[in-house]
Amino acid sequence: MFYKINDVKPLPDYGLLVMFENGEKKKYNVQPLFSKWEAFKALDTTKGLFEQVKVDTGGYGISWNDDIDLSSNELYENGVLV
């Protein structure tokens, strides 16, 4: 099942607040991905890039650029309900 995203907002310390179509809001911490995936290190080393997060067309994920993205399922399943 896909959980469509309506909106995403960057938070301090590499957190994201993700609003889903079903009305749920979840917090997701991106920082652990810096050591797991090389591309995600750019969110820490490129000033201002993290704040440029946007919802992909259709709401099935988010992205920062062509190399860095996350699926809606990852955010929903591993995010913390707020």
Secondary structure per residue as TSV (DSSP state, phi and psi in degrees):
chain	resnum	aa	ss	phi	psi
A	1	M	-	360.0	140.7
A	2	F	-	-101.4	141.0
A	3	Y	-	-109.8	105.5
A	4	K	-	-72.2	140.5
A	5	I	E	-99.0	133.3
A	6	N	E	-93.4	-37.2
A	7	D	E	-158.1	157.2
A	8	V	E	-142.5	139.1
A	9	K	E	-130.7	133.2
A	10	P	E	-72.8	143.0
A	11	L	E	-119.9	166.6
A	12	P	G	-59.8	157.0
A	13	D	G	58.3	37.8
A	14	Y	G	63.0	33.7
A	15	G	E	-94.8	158.4
A	16	L	E	-128.6	141.4
A	17	L	E	-107.0	116.0
A	18	V	E	-112.4	124.7
A	19	M	E	-103.9	124.1
A	20	F	E	-99.3	158.2
A	21	E	T	-59.2	-29.7
A	22	N	T	-79.2	3.0
A	23	G	S	95.5	-10.2
A	24	E	-	-77.7	149.1
A	25	K	E	-122.2	136.1
A	26	K	E	-134.7	146.9
A	27	K	E	-98.6	139.1
A	28	Y	E	-134.5	131.0
A	29	N	E	-97.4	118.0
A	30	V	-	-83.3	-23.0
A	31	Q	T	-53.1	-39.9
A	32	P	T	-61.0	-20.5
A	33	L	H	-75.7	-17.0
A	34	F	H	-59.7	-37.5
A	35	S	H	-89.3	-14.2
A	36	K	H	-90.5	-38.7
A	37	W	-	-128.9	122.3
A	38	E	G	-53.4	-43.2
A	39	A	G	-59.7	-32.7
A	40	F	G	-70.6	-18.3
A	41	K	G	-60.1	-28.3
A	42	A	H	-62.0	-26.5
A	43	L	H	-66.4	-25.4
A	44	D	H	-91.3	-35.2
A	45	T	H	-94.8	-18.5
A	46	T	S	-101.8	109.4
A	47	K	T	-57.3	127.8
A	48	G	T	85.0	-9.8
A	49	L	T	-66.8	-42.6
A	50	F	G	-57.0	-38.9
A	51	E	G	-70.9	-10.5
A	52	Q	G	-88.0	11.7
A	53	V	-	-58.1	142.4
A	54	K	E	-145.2	158.0
A	55	V	E	-79.8	133.0
A	56	D	-	-69.8	155.6
A	57	T	T	-54.4	129.8
A	58	G	T	94.1	-18.9
A	59	G	S	80.6	16.5
A	60	Y	S	-93.4	10.0
A	61	G	E	177.2	-179.4
A	62	I	E	-128.8	161.2
A	63	S	E	-153.8	160.6
A	64	W	S	-110.7	-36.6
A	65	N	S	-160.5	-168.5
A	66	D	S	-68.7	-17.3
A	67	D	S	-102.7	-17.9
A	68	I	-	-125.1	116.0
A	69	D	E	-154.3	164.2
A	70	L	E	-138.4	143.6
A	71	S	E	-80.3	156.6
A	72	S	H	-62.9	-35.4
A	73	N	H	-64.8	-41.6
A	74	E	H	-59.1	-46.5
A	75	L	H	-66.5	-39.2
A	76	Y	H	-72.1	-47.7
A	77	E	H	-72.9	-30.6
A	78	N	H	-109.7	0.0
A	79	G	S	-81.9	162.1
A	80	V	E	-104.9	125.7
A	81	L	E	-62.3	134.4
A	82	V	-	-120.1	360.0
